[in-house]
Amino acid sequence: MTFCRATTVASLLFLFLVCGTLSGQSPYSVSLINPEMTKNAKAVVRFSEQKLTISSPSSASLEVTKAVTIMNETGRLESIYFGIDDKFITYHFDNLVIFDKEGKKVKDFGSFHLEPLITFAGSTLYSDVRYKSLDPDYRTYPFTAEISYTVDLRGFFYLPDWVIGEDYNISTEKARLTVETPAEYKLCFLEQNMPSEVTTGTDKGKSTYEWKVENDKAREKEPYALDIEQLCPTVFLAPGNFEIAKWRGSSATWRDFGKFLADLNQGRNILPANVTEKIKELSAQNPDTTALIRKLYALMQEKTRYVSVQIGIGGWQPIEAQEVEEKSYGDCKALSNYMKALLDAAGIKSHYAVIMAGEDAPDLRHSFPSNQFNHAILCVPGSPDTIWLECTSQRIPFNYLGSFTDDRFALLITDDGGRLVRTRKYGSEENRLTRKAIVTIDQTGNGKISVKTEYSSYFYDQMLPVLLSDFEDQKRTLSESVSIPGLTLVGFKISQPDKEKPLICEELNITTKGYASRMSDRMILPLNLMNKVSKLPALNTGRDSEVLLRREKLMIDTVIYKLPAGYTLSSTLNPVNLDSPFGSYDTNIEFSGNELIYIRRQMIRKGRFKVDDYPALIDYNNRVATADMVKIVLKRE
């Protein structure tokens, strides 16, 4: 490729200002923005210039200058400066200037000194991270914020990615990334959705890489869409060779990156002698390997609790197992390493593993070795089944990962370096919601309802926070989540009958006014009590994202209606049977004596579908939604 020497931040800003001056208006005048760029936009990036200079495997700096027009209150966050300082990163605030809609300067914070703030959030025990922020507190929309700052990196093993429009409803007029390295330095990068490839060159012992994006329109959040990071123009960066706190490593292969993490963990799995002897005794008492692993996992859960530790390289290196034994706490790295130490003492092979956690985490870019992880778990390889252990929860069942880390790539840290493996996938028979309700309707249409629901696997994950909350929070959550007209929650019980299984049971006692509507000698009764699908909006414009259904799920509802004396069916309903690539749905109605039984079964299939498949999903979803609104007419004899 041909090389065009990158201009400096100052020259880009100069060109931007000249264009505005030639038009006779301030370059930050909102009237200069192409209307296509303001469509659906809460903010418009007028220009963004980033220059990353890598001086050595342990030293780099990033210069950032950008101007963002804030269109309304929802985009105001884009006008706020955020910075972070720790042992390896220092942010230097340069300036923040506010311009009104005509492009006139109204605020200038150039000489403003930012005091670092120490904040320990949630379960963080201690941290050396210091936060800096500056809110211009300007709310006369639209306005433009010009922000400039630099970042010094003193040791690193990952680099900041360049993401255009990394949030919904943000458009970008002009953006450029320049990376400068020593000529012999290996920079790893992966381009995604870029309008053009990198321009590279070498001059005076320096290698330069340059990317540009122009007129990238705002994206709206779409139902069943990919993660926005997968939709935006993006350049992922990684250092070929790196050094942090005198630890050296490479991102050339997953094996190499795993070796770096193995070096960080080396020698940190030593337990006190008395603990090792205790484990040997347990081993003798539990000859079955799986039973012994289960026992040691239970001991770890009983003894430890999760806290976050972010000191120096401690954000990536686990606390020593002996310290966890003494203090009975640790973060995900420390607790996974401690559990590994317990298994080591029992002579059971296991592997520390890093993973990108989160229910909606994006897929790992397996062709691009780099740090794509935010969590640590433990893998115990076995035949026929591998055991996975989540070590940060005192409640999660043995060998259960759940939606936090299921069905995705993890990097096993083995004696031979890193190796990618996929965690367990939970199918529709495991991700299951089963509900049985008995509804007694009186002569006025009011009802008394008792409901028993079992939440398994994925649904267990959704209910676990409710189970662990206090009585008043449980009552409020349940009252708000059950959408039955005229509802009064009389009583409830939430439990996990077997701590070894990801299953939560919920029992509800409800009264409702006017559930069935009376019309003369007839009564209109809705059949679907609690599990209704909403219709998807019609597709008025083109869709950007492929369709993603992340998990298989199965929901079965059985509702038994006890009808008031003297009423019988006035109308009949045929069963509904729908099937599609996205899932299946069927209902059945039975009538006997004064009982009407409604059974609904909905299965969602996992899959990634083409953009052109979305209208078919709308059609299927809306047919389900229509079927869910079914009502039956009862007539008084």
Number of C-alpha atoms within 10 A of each C-alpha: 8 8 14 12 15 21 9 13 18 11 11 17 16 12 11 16 15 14 13 17 12 10 10 9 17 21 21 27 19 24 13 15 15 11 9 13 20 20 16 16 23 21 32 30 25 26 21 25 21 20 21 22 18 19 14 15 23 21 17 20 17 18 17 17 21 20 25 26 33 27 23 15 13 12 19 23 12 21 25 14 18 15 19 16 18 18 15 17 17 17 19 16 23 16 16 25 18 25 23 21 20 17 19 16 16 11 14 15 15 13 10 12 11 13 11 14 13 13 13 16 10 8 12 15 15 15 18 17 19 17 17 18 15 17 13 17 10 17 13 12 14 21 27 30 28 21 23 21 18 18 19 18 19 19 22 23 22 15 16 11 13 19 17 27 23 19 16 18 20 28 29 23 18 20 20 19 19 24 19 22 21 19 14 9 17 18 19 17 17 14 16 16 13 16 13 11 13 19 17 19 17 15 11 7 9 14 18 22 21 19 21 18 19 15 16 21 20 25 22 15 16 14 13 15 19 22 16 18 15 16 19 21 20 21 19 17 20 24 25 21 21 22 19 18 13 9 16 18 22 23 25 18 17 23 20 19 24 28 23 23 22 20 15 17 20 13 10 18 20 18 21 12 11 9 14 18 14 12 20 16 12 15 22 11 10 14 10 10 14 13 12 20 23 17 16 19 23 16 13 22 22 13 14 21 19 20 19 21 26 19 15 16 18 17 16 19 21 25 23 22 26 18 17 21 18 10 12 18 21 28 27 26 27 31 32 28 31 30 26 25 23 25 21 17 21 22 13 16 14 22 19 24 26 26 23 22 19 14 15 13 14 16 14 18 12 13 9 18 23 26 19 18 14 13 20 28 28 26 23 19 14 12 6 6 9 12 21 22 24 26 29 23 16 16 16 20 20 21 20 19 25 24 23 16 26 22 18 18 20 28 26 27 27 17 10 11 19 24 19 19 14 14 18 19 16 20 16 19 14 18 22 23 23 16 22 16 22 19 22 18 22 16 15 14 19 18 24 19 22 19 18 17 18 19 24 24 25 26 22 24 21 14 18 19 11 17 19 13 12 10 14 9 13 18 18 11 13 16 15 11 10 13 13 16 13 13 19 14 16 13 12 17 14 20 15 18 11 10 13 15 16 25 24 24 19 18 18 17 17 20 20 19 17 16 22 24 16 17 10 8 10 17 21 17 20 14 22 19 20 16 15 14 15 13 15 15 9 10 10 6 6 8 18 14 22 17 22 19 16 18 19 21 23 22 20 19 21 21 23 21 21 18 21 17 13 11 18 21 16 14 10 11 12 8 14 14 13 14 12 13 14 21 20 17 22 17 20 15 18 12 14 8 10 14 17 18 17 20 19 22 16 20 19 19 19 17 14 16 16 10 15 13 14 19 14 13 19 16 14 22 20 18 16 22 16 14 22 20 14 12 15 15 20 22 17 15 11
